[in-house]
């Protein structure tokens, strides 16, 4: 089963490379480019959290809470 998973992963990486390269070549004559790098396309970063989300996560992890 690991062989099949490895082949699927390899196929997806190759497909992403082909799409990235093709799109880059299409944009080149227009003096445009793709904002993200190929590595970002393979492993996208998590979206940034807002200040409220960070505060809430910190409070939950620290066991803090507001009482009224």
C-alpha positions in Angstrom: 0.0 0.0 0.0 2.9 2.4 0.7 4.1 1.9 -2.8 0.7 3.1 -4.2 0.8 6.1 -1.8 4.3 7.0 -2.9 3.3 6.8 -6.5 0.3 9.0 -6.0 2.4 11.5 -4.1 5.0 11.5 -6.9 2.3 12.0 -9.5 0.8 14.9 -7.6 4.1 16.6 -7.2 4.9 16.2 -10.9 1.5 17.5 -11.9 1.9 20.5 -9.7 5.3 21.2 -11.3 3.9 20.9 -14.8 1.0 23.3 -13.9 3.4 25.8 -12.2 5.8 25.7 -15.1 3.1 26.0 -17.7 1.4 28.9 -16.0 4.8 30.7 -15.5 5.6 30.4 -19.2 2.1 31.7 -20.1 2.6 34.8 -17.9 6.2 35.5 -19.0 5.4 37.4 -22.3 3.0 39.6 -20.3 5.7 40.6 -17.9 3.7 39.0 -15.0 4.6 36.2 -12.6 3.2 33.8 -10.1 3.3 35.3 -6.5 4.0 32.0 -4.7 7.1 29.8 -5.2 6.9 26.2 -6.3 7.7 25.0 -2.8 4.8 27.1 -1.4 2.5 25.4 -3.9 3.7 22.0 -2.6 3.4 22.9 1.1 1.2 25.9 1.6 1.6 27.9 4.8 -1.2 28.0 7.3 -3.2 31.2 7.1 -2.3 33.8 9.7 -4.5 34.1 12.7 -6.0 37.3 13.9 -5.1 38.8 17.3 -8.4 37.6 18.8 -7.7 34.0 17.6 -4.2 34.0 19.1 -5.5 35.4 22.4 -8.3 32.8 22.5 -5.8 29.9 21.7 -3.4 31.2 24.4 -6.1 31.4 27.0 -7.5 27.9 26.3 -4.0 26.4 26.3 -3.1 28.1 29.5 -6.4 27.2 31.2 -7.3 30.9 31.7 -10.9 32.1 31.5 -12.9 35.3 32.3 -15.5 35.1 35.0 -18.3 37.5 35.5 
